[in-house]
Amino acid sequence: MEYFWYVIAAIGAGVGTGLAGLSAATVMVPILIVLCPSFGGEFGPYQATAIALASDILGSAVTSATYAKNKKIDLKHGWIMLACILSMSTIGSYVAYLAGSQVLGGFTLFLTFCIGIRFLVKPDSSNEDAEGSGVKLGAKEIAISLFFGLTIGFGTGFVGTGGGMMMLVVFTMFLGYELKTAVGTSTFIMTFTALIAFVSHTLIHPAIVMERWNVLVICIVTATLSSLLSAQFANRVSNRTVGLVTGVALTFLGAAMIYLNYFRDAVLPPVISGVLQTILHLLIFLVVAVAIALFCFGVLKVDGELRRKFLHIIAFLTTPVMAASEDLWYVVAIVALLFAAVVYPILHLLENTKYYQTILQEREHGEIKKSLLLLFFMEAGLVAVFWGILGSKAAVIIAILVWGVGDCTAALAGKRFGKHHIGWRIADNHKTFEGSGGMVLVDFIILLICLPLVGVSWPVTILAGFVISVCAAFVELISKHGYDTVSVPVAAAVLVFLALKI
Protein backbone atom coordinates (compact mmCIF):
# COMPACT_ATOMS: atom_id res chain seq x y z
CA MET A 1 0.00 0.00 0.00
CA GLU A 2 2.92 2.36 0.64
CA TYR A 3 3.90 2.21 -3.03
CA PHE A 4 0.45 3.49 -3.93
CA TRP A 5 1.00 6.53 -1.72
CA TYR A 6 4.50 7.04 -3.18
CA VAL A 7 2.94 7.41 -6.62
CA ILE A 8 0.08 9.61 -5.38
CA ALA A 9 2.53 11.84 -3.49
CA ALA A 10 4.79 12.17 -6.53
CA ILE A 11 1.88 12.95 -8.86
CA GLY A 12 0.59 15.61 -6.50
CA ALA A 13 4.07 17.07 -6.15
CA GLY A 14 4.58 17.22 -9.90
CA VAL A 15 1.20 18.85 -10.46
CA GLY A 16 1.96 21.48 -7.83
CA THR A 17 5.34 22.25 -9.39
CA GLY A 18 4.09 22.54 -12.96
CA LEU A 19 0.87 24.33 -12.12
CA ALA A 20 1.96 26.92 -9.58
CA GLY A 21 5.72 26.59 -9.08
CA LEU A 22 5.32 24.85 -5.73
CA SER A 23 8.12 22.65 -4.51
CA ALA A 24 7.59 18.91 -4.31
CA ALA A 25 7.81 18.94 -0.51
CA THR A 26 4.62 21.00 -0.21
CA VAL A 27 2.61 17.94 -1.26
CA MET A 28 4.99 15.00 -0.99
CA VAL A 29 6.33 15.33 2.55
CA PRO A 30 2.93 15.44 4.34
CA ILE A 31 1.70 12.35 2.47
CA LEU A 32 4.88 10.37 3.10
CA ILE A 33 5.18 11.13 6.81
CA VAL A 34 1.48 10.62 7.60
CA LEU A 35 0.37 7.78 5.32
CA CYS A 36 3.59 5.77 4.99
CA PRO A 37 4.62 4.06 8.26
CA SER A 38 8.18 3.48 7.05
CA PHE A 39 8.73 7.25 7.18
CA GLY A 40 7.97 7.38 10.88
CA GLY A 41 10.66 7.41 13.51
CA GLU A 42 13.50 9.78 14.14
CA PHE A 43 14.72 10.34 10.58
CA GLY A 44 11.56 9.63 8.57
CA PRO A 45 10.59 13.28 7.88
CA TYR A 46 14.20 14.12 7.07
CA GLN A 47 14.33 11.31 4.49
CA ALA A 48 10.94 12.36 3.08
CA THR A 49 12.27 15.90 2.66
CA ALA A 50 15.34 14.62 0.81
CA ILE A 51 13.20 12.53 -1.55
CA ALA A 52 11.02 15.58 -2.23
CA LEU A 53 14.14 17.61 -3.02
CA ALA A 54 15.37 14.93 -5.42
CA SER A 55 11.98 14.94 -7.14
CA ASP A 56 12.16 18.72 -7.38
CA ILE A 57 15.35 18.67 -9.43
CA LEU A 58 14.04 17.19 -12.68
CA GLY A 59 10.46 18.28 -12.02
CA SER A 60 11.52 21.92 -11.74
CA ALA A 61 13.86 21.57 -14.72
CA VAL A 62 11.18 20.34 -17.14
CA THR A 63 8.70 22.87 -15.75
CA SER A 64 11.09 25.80 -16.22
CA ALA A 65 11.91 24.56 -19.74
CA THR A 66 8.19 24.60 -20.61
CA TYR A 67 7.78 28.12 -19.22
CA ALA A 68 10.95 29.22 -21.01
CA LYS A 69 9.45 28.17 -24.35
CA ASN A 70 6.58 30.51 -23.57
CA LYS A 71 9.04 33.28 -22.58
CA LYS A 72 7.95 33.18 -18.93
CA ILE A 73 11.35 33.34 -17.16
CA ASP A 74 13.01 36.58 -16.01
CA LEU A 75 16.33 36.23 -14.18
CA LYS A 76 17.29 39.84 -14.82
CA HIS A 77 15.61 40.70 -11.53
CA GLY A 78 15.93 37.31 -9.84
CA TRP A 79 19.67 36.70 -9.71
CA ILE A 80 20.03 38.09 -6.17
CA MET A 81 17.38 35.68 -4.92
CA LEU A 82 19.18 32.84 -6.67
CA ALA A 83 22.54 33.66 -5.04
CA CYS A 84 21.07 34.02 -1.54
CA ILE A 85 19.02 30.85 -1.75
CA LEU A 86 21.96 28.80 -2.96
CA SER A 87 24.14 30.04 -0.12
CA MET A 88 21.65 29.33 2.68
CA SER A 89 20.11 26.00 1.66
CA THR A 90 22.99 23.92 3.07
CA ILE A 91 22.70 25.61 6.47
CA GLY A 92 18.97 24.94 6.56
CA SER A 93 19.59 21.29 5.70
CA TYR A 94 21.90 20.83 8.68
CA VAL A 95 19.50 22.56 11.07
CA ALA A 96 16.68 20.30 9.84
CA TYR A 97 18.78 17.27 10.70
CA LEU A 98 19.20 18.59 14.26
CA ALA A 99 15.56 19.65 14.68
CA GLY A 100 14.08 16.16 14.66
CA SER A 101 10.94 14.62 13.22
CA GLN A 102 8.29 16.33 15.37
CA VAL A 103 9.34 19.88 14.54
CA LEU A 104 10.04 19.19 10.88
CA GLY A 105 6.94 17.10 10.21
CA GLY A 106 4.51 19.40 12.01
CA PHE A 107 5.89 22.52 10.37
CA THR A 108 5.43 20.99 6.91
CA LEU A 109 1.79 20.00 7.53
CA PHE A 110 0.69 23.44 8.70
CA LEU A 111 2.70 25.12 5.92
CA THR A 112 0.76 23.14 3.30
CA PHE A 113 -2.59 24.16 4.80
CA CYS A 114 -1.63 27.85 5.02
CA ILE A 115 -0.38 27.91 1.42
CA GLY A 116 -3.71 26.49 0.27
CA ILE A 117 -5.69 29.13 2.18
CA ARG A 118 -3.50 31.83 0.72
CA PHE A 119 -4.30 30.74 -2.86
CA LEU A 120 -8.04 30.58 -2.10
CA VAL A 121 -8.02 34.11 -0.70
CA LYS A 122 -6.05 35.50 -3.65
CA PRO A 123 -6.03 33.07 -6.60
CA ASP A 124 -4.32 35.51 -8.94
CA SER A 125 -1.36 37.01 -7.09
CA SER A 126 -0.18 39.16 -9.98
CA ASN A 127 0.53 42.81 -9.28
CA GLU A 128 -2.10 44.66 -11.32
CA ASP A 129 0.27 47.58 -11.94
CA ALA A 130 3.14 45.40 -13.13
CA GLU A 131 4.17 45.21 -16.76
CA GLY A 132 4.80 41.50 -16.47
CA SER A 133 8.60 41.45 -16.53
CA GLY A 134 9.51 42.68 -13.07
CA VAL A 135 9.98 46.21 -11.73
CA LYS A 136 13.20 48.16 -11.83
CA LEU A 137 15.79 46.65 -9.47
CA GLY A 138 16.44 49.60 -7.16
CA ALA A 139 17.63 49.78 -3.52
CA LYS A 140 14.24 48.71 -2.16
CA GLU A 141 14.02 45.74 -4.52
CA ILE A 142 17.61 44.69 -3.70
CA ALA A 143 16.82 44.79 0.04
CA ILE A 144 13.67 42.72 -0.54
CA SER A 145 15.60 40.20 -2.62
CA LEU A 146 18.36 39.88 0.00
CA PHE A 147 15.97 39.44 2.93
CA PHE A 148 13.68 36.95 1.28
CA GLY A 149 16.49 35.19 -0.55
CA LEU A 150 18.30 34.40 2.70
CA THR A 151 15.15 33.27 4.53
CA ILE A 152 13.85 31.25 1.60
CA GLY A 153 17.24 29.61 1.18
CA PHE A 154 17.19 28.53 4.82
CA GLY A 155 13.66 27.19 4.42
CA THR A 156 14.71 25.26 1.32
CA GLY A 157 17.18 23.25 3.31
CA PHE A 158 15.04 23.04 6.44
CA VAL A 159 11.72 21.76 5.07
CA GLY A 160 12.74 20.95 1.49
CA THR A 161 10.31 23.46 0.05
CA GLY A 162 12.67 24.57 -2.70
CA GLY A 163 11.38 28.06 -1.91
CA GLY A 164 8.70 27.76 -4.56
CA MET A 165 5.76 29.24 -2.69
CA MET A 166 7.71 32.03 -1.03
CA MET A 167 9.47 32.95 -4.26
CA LEU A 168 6.09 33.07 -5.96
CA VAL A 169 4.79 35.51 -3.35
CA VAL A 170 7.92 37.70 -3.48
CA PHE A 171 8.08 37.80 -7.27
CA THR A 172 4.40 38.65 -7.72
CA MET A 173 3.65 40.88 -4.73
CA PHE A 174 6.98 42.67 -4.22
CA LEU A 175 8.91 42.51 -7.50
CA GLY A 176 6.03 42.96 -9.94
CA TYR A 177 6.07 39.68 -11.88
CA GLU A 178 2.89 38.34 -13.44
CA LEU A 179 2.00 34.86 -12.14
CA LYS A 180 3.28 32.68 -14.96
CA THR A 181 6.60 34.53 -15.20
CA ALA A 182 6.94 34.16 -11.43
CA VAL A 183 6.28 30.41 -11.69
CA GLY A 184 8.80 29.97 -14.51
CA THR A 185 11.49 31.97 -12.72
CA SER A 186 10.97 30.27 -9.35
CA THR A 187 11.07 26.76 -10.86
CA PHE A 188 14.29 27.65 -12.70
CA ILE A 189 15.86 28.69 -9.38
CA MET A 190 14.41 25.61 -7.62
CA THR A 191 16.22 23.32 -10.04
CA PHE A 192 19.55 24.42 -8.57
CA THR A 193 18.49 24.97 -4.97
CA ALA A 194 16.85 21.56 -4.79
CA LEU A 195 19.99 19.96 -6.19
CA ILE A 196 22.22 21.60 -3.58
CA ALA A 197 19.82 20.87 -0.72
CA PHE A 198 19.44 17.22 -1.79
CA VAL A 199 23.23 16.75 -1.94
CA SER A 200 23.51 18.33 1.52
CA HIS A 201 20.83 16.03 2.94
CA THR A 202 22.51 12.99 1.39
CA LEU A 203 25.97 13.86 2.69
CA ILE A 204 24.59 14.43 6.17
CA HIS A 205 22.41 11.29 6.12
CA PRO A 206 23.66 8.80 3.43
CA ALA A 207 20.94 6.26 4.32
CA ILE A 208 18.59 8.30 2.12
CA VAL A 209 20.24 6.89 -1.00
CA MET A 210 21.36 3.56 0.40
CA GLU A 211 18.02 2.56 1.94
CA ARG A 212 15.46 4.57 -0.02
CA TRP A 213 16.72 4.26 -3.61
CA ASN A 214 13.51 2.52 -4.76
CA VAL A 215 11.34 5.34 -3.41
CA LEU A 216 13.67 7.88 -4.99
CA VAL A 217 13.31 6.31 -8.43
CA ILE A 218 9.51 6.06 -8.23
CA CYS A 219 9.06 9.62 -6.98
CA ILE A 220 11.56 11.25 -9.35
CA VAL A 221 10.14 9.63 -12.50
CA THR A 222 6.49 10.15 -11.55
CA ALA A 223 6.94 13.74 -10.35
CA THR A 224 8.89 14.69 -13.48
CA LEU A 225 6.21 13.41 -15.85
CA SER A 226 3.46 15.07 -13.79
CA SER A 227 5.37 18.37 -13.77
CA LEU A 228 5.73 18.33 -17.55
CA LEU A 229 2.02 17.71 -18.18
CA SER A 230 0.81 20.22 -15.61
CA ALA A 231 3.21 22.93 -16.83
CA GLN A 232 1.84 22.55 -20.35
CA PHE A 233 -1.70 22.81 -18.98
CA ALA A 234 -0.88 25.87 -16.83
CA ASN A 235 0.38 27.79 -19.85
CA ARG A 236 -3.00 27.32 -21.56
CA VAL A 237 -5.34 28.58 -18.81
CA SER A 238 -5.81 31.81 -16.85
CA ASN A 239 -3.85 32.75 -13.72
CA ARG A 240 -7.06 32.68 -11.67
CA THR A 241 -7.82 29.11 -12.71
CA VAL A 242 -4.32 28.03 -11.73
CA GLY A 243 -4.61 29.73 -8.34
CA LEU A 244 -8.04 28.33 -7.50
CA VAL A 245 -7.14 24.75 -8.44
CA THR A 246 -3.95 24.97 -6.40
CA GLY A 247 -5.72 26.52 -3.41
CA VAL A 248 -8.47 23.90 -3.24
CA ALA A 249 -6.03 21.01 -3.54
CA LEU A 250 -3.52 22.28 -0.97
CA THR A 251 -6.12 23.42 1.58
CA PHE A 252 -7.78 20.02 1.51
CA LEU A 253 -4.46 18.16 1.58
CA GLY A 254 -3.14 20.20 4.49
CA ALA A 255 -6.35 19.77 6.53
CA ALA A 256 -6.47 16.04 5.82
CA MET A 257 -2.84 15.51 6.79
CA ILE A 258 -3.19 17.57 9.99
CA TYR A 259 -6.20 15.47 10.98
CA LEU A 260 -4.48 12.16 10.22
CA ASN A 261 -1.31 13.21 12.03
CA TYR A 262 -2.80 14.73 15.18
CA PHE A 263 -6.40 13.61 15.59
CA ARG A 264 -6.84 10.16 14.10
CA ASP A 265 -6.05 8.60 17.52
CA ALA A 266 -8.60 10.79 19.27
CA VAL A 267 -11.29 9.02 21.24
CA LEU A 268 -13.93 8.41 18.58
CA PRO A 269 -16.21 5.44 17.98
CA PRO A 270 -14.39 3.01 15.65
CA VAL A 271 -17.02 3.38 12.93
CA ILE A 272 -16.80 7.20 12.86
CA SER A 273 -13.01 7.14 12.92
CA GLY A 274 -12.92 4.56 10.13
CA VAL A 275 -15.42 6.48 8.02
CA LEU A 276 -13.46 9.73 8.37
CA GLN A 277 -10.16 8.12 7.46
CA THR A 278 -11.65 6.24 4.50
CA ILE A 279 -13.26 9.45 3.20
CA LEU A 280 -9.92 11.26 3.49
CA HIS A 281 -8.06 8.51 1.62
CA LEU A 282 -10.74 8.46 -1.07
CA LEU A 283 -10.73 12.24 -1.46
CA ILE A 284 -6.96 12.30 -1.82
CA PHE A 285 -7.23 9.72 -4.59
CA LEU A 286 -10.06 11.61 -6.32
CA VAL A 287 -8.34 15.00 -6.15
CA VAL A 288 -5.15 13.65 -7.72
CA ALA A 289 -6.95 11.44 -10.27
CA VAL A 290 -9.34 14.18 -11.43
CA ALA A 291 -6.45 16.67 -11.67
CA ILE A 292 -4.55 14.24 -13.90
CA ALA A 293 -7.66 13.70 -16.03
CA LEU A 294 -8.22 17.43 -16.51
CA PHE A 295 -4.58 17.99 -17.44
CA CYS A 296 -4.73 15.15 -19.97
CA PHE A 297 -7.94 16.57 -21.43
CA GLY A 298 -6.28 19.96 -21.84
CA VAL A 299 -2.83 18.85 -23.02
CA LEU A 300 -3.57 15.70 -25.07
CA LYS A 301 -6.92 16.87 -26.48
CA VAL A 302 -8.71 13.64 -25.59
CA ASP A 303 -11.92 13.03 -27.57
CA GLY A 304 -15.39 12.59 -26.06
CA GLU A 305 -15.59 8.79 -25.73
CA LEU A 306 -12.04 8.43 -24.40
CA ARG A 307 -12.75 11.28 -21.97
CA ARG A 308 -15.82 9.42 -20.69
CA LYS A 309 -13.85 6.23 -20.15
CA PHE A 310 -11.03 8.09 -18.40
CA LEU A 311 -13.57 9.27 -15.83
CA HIS A 312 -15.14 5.80 -15.77
CA ILE A 313 -11.78 4.34 -14.71
CA ILE A 314 -11.51 6.87 -11.86
CA ALA A 315 -15.04 5.99 -10.72
CA PHE A 316 -14.63 2.21 -10.53
CA LEU A 317 -11.21 2.47 -8.86
CA THR A 318 -12.90 4.04 -5.84
CA THR A 319 -13.85 0.56 -4.62
CA PRO A 320 -10.29 -0.88 -4.55
CA VAL A 321 -9.04 2.34 -2.93
CA MET A 322 -11.64 2.16 -0.14
CA ALA A 323 -11.10 -1.57 0.33
CA ALA A 324 -7.33 -1.07 0.60
CA SER A 325 -7.69 1.66 3.23
CA GLU A 326 -10.20 -0.08 5.54
CA ASP A 327 -10.63 -3.58 6.99
CA LEU A 328 -14.25 -3.17 8.13
CA TRP A 329 -16.78 -3.88 5.38
CA TYR A 330 -19.54 -1.75 6.87
CA VAL A 331 -17.26 1.30 6.96
CA VAL A 332 -16.67 0.97 3.20
CA ALA A 333 -20.41 0.50 2.60
CA ILE A 334 -21.24 3.59 4.67
CA VAL A 335 -18.70 5.72 2.79
CA ALA A 336 -20.10 4.57 -0.57
CA LEU A 337 -23.62 5.56 0.48
CA LEU A 338 -22.42 8.90 1.85
CA PHE A 339 -20.73 9.67 -1.45
CA ALA A 340 -23.94 8.82 -3.30
CA ALA A 341 -25.85 11.22 -1.04
CA VAL A 342 -23.32 14.01 -1.60
CA VAL A 343 -22.34 13.56 -5.24
CA TYR A 344 -25.84 13.24 -6.73
CA PRO A 345 -27.14 16.70 -5.64
CA ILE A 346 -23.83 18.33 -6.61
CA LEU A 347 -24.02 16.89 -10.12
CA HIS A 348 -27.69 17.87 -10.31
CA LEU A 349 -26.74 21.50 -9.62
CA LEU A 350 -23.87 21.49 -12.12
CA GLU A 351 -25.32 19.50 -15.01
CA ASN A 352 -26.69 22.52 -16.89
CA THR A 353 -23.42 24.44 -16.84
CA LYS A 354 -21.22 24.79 -19.90
CA TYR A 355 -18.12 23.18 -18.41
CA TYR A 356 -20.05 20.19 -17.08
CA GLN A 357 -21.30 19.31 -20.56
CA THR A 358 -17.89 19.96 -22.13
CA ILE A 359 -15.94 17.75 -19.73
CA LEU A 360 -18.37 14.88 -19.13
CA GLN A 361 -19.87 14.47 -22.62
CA GLU A 362 -23.26 13.03 -21.64
CA ARG A 363 -25.05 10.85 -24.19
CA GLU A 364 -28.39 11.82 -22.65
CA HIS A 365 -29.43 14.35 -20.02
CA GLY A 366 -28.87 13.12 -16.47
CA GLU A 367 -26.80 10.12 -17.54
CA ILE A 368 -23.73 10.87 -15.43
CA LYS A 369 -25.52 11.49 -12.14
CA LYS A 370 -27.64 8.37 -12.62
CA SER A 371 -24.57 6.26 -13.39
CA LEU A 372 -22.69 7.50 -10.33
CA LEU A 373 -25.72 6.93 -8.12
CA LEU A 374 -25.96 3.35 -9.41
CA LEU A 375 -22.20 2.91 -8.99
CA PHE A 376 -22.09 3.88 -5.32
CA PHE A 377 -25.22 1.94 -4.42
CA MET A 378 -23.84 -1.07 -6.29
CA GLU A 379 -20.55 -0.75 -4.39
CA ALA A 380 -22.35 -0.64 -1.05
CA GLY A 381 -24.50 -3.65 -1.96
CA LEU A 382 -21.59 -5.77 -3.21
CA VAL A 383 -19.55 -4.96 -0.12
CA ALA A 384 -22.43 -5.78 2.24
CA VAL A 385 -23.29 -9.12 0.60
CA PHE A 386 -20.02 -10.58 -0.60
CA TRP A 387 -17.59 -9.02 1.88
CA GLY A 388 -19.87 -8.62 4.88
CA ILE A 389 -22.16 -11.65 4.75
CA LEU A 390 -20.12 -14.11 2.68
CA GLY A 391 -16.72 -12.93 3.92
CA SER A 392 -15.03 -12.54 0.51
CA LYS A 393 -13.37 -9.15 0.09
CA ALA A 394 -11.48 -10.48 -2.93
CA ALA A 395 -14.70 -11.28 -4.80
CA VAL A 396 -15.78 -7.64 -4.56
CA ILE A 397 -12.49 -6.19 -5.81
CA ILE A 398 -12.05 -8.70 -8.66
CA ALA A 399 -15.68 -8.28 -9.79
CA ILE A 400 -15.28 -4.49 -9.91
CA LEU A 401 -12.10 -4.83 -12.00
CA VAL A 402 -13.81 -7.28 -14.37
CA TRP A 403 -16.67 -4.86 -14.91
CA GLY A 404 -14.69 -1.61 -14.95
CA VAL A 405 -11.80 -2.56 -17.22
CA GLY A 406 -13.96 -4.84 -19.37
CA ASP A 407 -16.62 -2.20 -19.99
CA CYS A 408 -13.98 0.38 -20.97
CA THR A 409 -12.41 -2.09 -23.37
CA ALA A 410 -15.77 -3.01 -24.94
CA ALA A 411 -16.65 0.65 -25.57
CA LEU A 412 -13.27 1.69 -26.96
CA ALA A 413 -12.73 -1.46 -29.04
CA GLY A 414 -16.26 -1.26 -30.38
CA LYS A 415 -15.84 2.36 -31.41
CA ARG A 416 -12.38 1.90 -32.92
CA PHE A 417 -12.72 -1.51 -34.57
CA GLY A 418 -16.44 -2.37 -34.43
CA LYS A 419 -17.87 -3.19 -37.83
CA HIS A 420 -20.18 -6.10 -37.11
CA HIS A 421 -23.18 -5.13 -35.01
CA ILE A 422 -24.90 -7.78 -32.94
CA GLY A 423 -28.45 -8.07 -34.19
CA TRP A 424 -29.88 -10.13 -31.35
CA ARG A 425 -33.25 -8.94 -30.10
CA ILE A 426 -32.13 -9.04 -26.47
CA ALA A 427 -28.89 -7.15 -27.16
CA ASP A 428 -28.22 -3.43 -27.12
CA ASN A 429 -28.25 -2.53 -30.82
CA HIS A 430 -25.14 -0.36 -30.44
CA LYS A 431 -22.93 -3.28 -29.39
CA THR A 432 -20.52 -5.04 -31.77
CA PHE A 433 -18.79 -8.41 -31.85
CA GLU A 434 -15.42 -6.64 -31.80
CA GLY A 435 -16.28 -4.75 -28.61
CA SER A 436 -17.61 -7.79 -26.78
CA GLY A 437 -14.63 -9.86 -27.93
CA GLY A 438 -12.25 -7.23 -26.58
CA MET A 439 -14.03 -7.35 -23.23
CA VAL A 440 -13.74 -11.16 -23.07
CA LEU A 441 -10.02 -11.04 -23.84
CA VAL A 442 -9.15 -8.31 -21.34
CA ASP A 443 -11.30 -9.79 -18.56
CA PHE A 444 -9.71 -13.20 -19.12
CA ILE A 445 -6.26 -11.64 -18.67
CA ILE A 446 -7.38 -9.83 -15.50
CA LEU A 447 -8.69 -13.08 -14.03
CA LEU A 448 -5.52 -14.96 -14.95
CA ILE A 449 -3.64 -12.38 -12.88
CA CYS A 450 -6.03 -11.93 -9.95
CA LEU A 451 -7.36 -15.42 -9.19
CA PRO A 452 -3.94 -17.05 -8.51
CA LEU A 453 -3.09 -14.14 -6.18
CA VAL A 454 -5.97 -15.18 -3.88
CA GLY A 455 -5.10 -18.89 -3.87
CA VAL A 456 -7.03 -20.31 -6.84
CA SER A 457 -5.24 -23.17 -8.62
CA TRP A 458 -4.21 -22.72 -12.24
CA PRO A 459 -6.63 -25.29 -13.73
CA VAL A 460 -9.55 -23.64 -11.94
CA THR A 461 -8.22 -20.17 -12.86
CA ILE A 462 -8.15 -20.96 -16.56
CA LEU A 463 -11.61 -22.53 -16.59
CA ALA A 464 -13.18 -19.92 -14.29
CA GLY A 465 -11.45 -17.10 -16.12
CA PHE A 466 -12.96 -18.18 -19.43
CA VAL A 467 -16.46 -18.70 -18.00
CA ILE A 468 -16.51 -15.45 -16.01
CA SER A 469 -15.15 -13.31 -18.87
CA VAL A 470 -17.67 -14.71 -21.36
CA CYS A 471 -20.57 -14.33 -18.91
CA ALA A 472 -19.54 -10.77 -18.01
CA ALA A 473 -19.40 -9.81 -21.69
CA PHE A 474 -22.81 -11.41 -22.32
CA VAL A 475 -24.43 -9.60 -19.37
CA GLU A 476 -22.88 -6.33 -20.54
CA LEU A 477 -24.22 -7.01 -24.04
CA ILE A 478 -27.85 -7.42 -22.92
CA SER A 479 -27.85 -4.66 -20.28
CA LYS A 480 -29.47 -1.51 -21.60
CA HIS A 481 -29.79 2.12 -20.48
CA GLY A 482 -26.61 2.02 -18.37
CA TYR A 483 -27.72 -0.71 -16.00
CA ASP A 484 -24.58 -2.76 -16.75
CA THR A 485 -23.14 -0.69 -13.87
CA VAL A 486 -25.11 -3.02 -11.60
CA SER A 487 -25.71 -6.20 -13.60
CA VAL A 488 -22.12 -6.94 -14.67
CA PRO A 489 -20.43 -6.49 -11.26
CA VAL A 490 -23.14 -8.56 -9.53
CA ALA A 491 -22.88 -11.40 -12.07
CA ALA A 492 -19.09 -11.31 -11.94
CA ALA A 493 -19.06 -11.29 -8.12
CA VAL A 494 -21.28 -14.39 -7.96
CA LEU A 495 -19.05 -16.30 -10.36
CA VAL A 496 -15.80 -15.14 -8.75
CA PHE A 497 -17.11 -16.15 -5.32
CA LEU A 498 -17.93 -19.63 -6.62
CA ALA A 499 -14.48 -19.92 -8.19
CA LEU A 500 -12.86 -18.98 -4.88
CA LYS A 501 -14.80 -21.76 -3.13
CA ILE A 502 -13.82 -24.54 -5.56
Protein Blocks (a to p, Z undefined) as FASTA:
>chain_A
ZZmmmmmmmmmmmmmmmmnopafklmmmmmmmmmmmklgcjklmmmmmmmmmmmmmmmmm
mmmmmmmmnopacfklmmmmmmmmmmmmmmmmmmmmmnommlmmmmmmmmmmmmmmmmmm
mmplcdfkbghnopaddfklmmmmmmmmmmmmmmmmmnonnommmmmmmmmmmnopafkl
mmmmmmmmmmmmmmmmmmmmmmmmmmlmmmmmmmmmmmmmmmmmmmmmmmmmmmmmcfkl
mmmmmmmmmmmmmmmmmmmmmmmmpccdfklmmmmmmmmmmmmmmmmmmmmmmmmmmmno
pafklmmmmmmmmmmmmmmmmmmmpcbfklmmmmmmmmmmmmmmmmmmmmmpmklmmmno
pabghklmmmmmmmmmmmmmmmmmmmmmnopaklmmmmmmmmmmmmmmmmmmmmmmombd
cfbfkbcfkbcfklmmmmmmmmmmmmmmmmmmnopafklmmmmmmmmmmmmmmmmmmpgg
hlmmmmmmmmmmmmmmmmmmZZ
